[in-house]
Amino acid sequence: ASLVVANDCGPMHLACAFQKPTIAIFGPTTFEQFGAYPIDHPRNANLQAEGGDWSKLPLETVTQTALRLLQA
């Protein structure tokens, strides 16, 4: 995969283990504890939905993040 977009789940952690660019989307759980590891690595992006409500995470934010990671 060129890029993996996932919630806090097994495939997200596998993508990180295989060092694939990863966008991890978090609702009620926090990325500080369960995020795409290493959290501060430029190939990973951890996006936290405001108030834990996934509907408050704008699609544009995810899209722009994906484009940034694909261009890196």
HELIX and SHEET records of a PDB file:
HELIX    1   1 GLY A   10  ALA A   17  1                                   8    
HELIX    2   2 PHE A   31  PHE A   34  1                                   4    
HELIX    3   3 GLU A   50  GLY A   52  5                                   3    
HELIX    4   4 TRP A   54  LYS A   56  5                                   3    
HELIX    5   5 LEU A   59  GLN A   71  1                                  13    
SHEET    1   A 3 VAL A   4  ASN A   7  0                                        
SHEET    2   A 3 THR A  22  PHE A  26  1                                        
SHEET    3   A 3 ASN A  44  GLN A  48  1                                        
END                                                                             
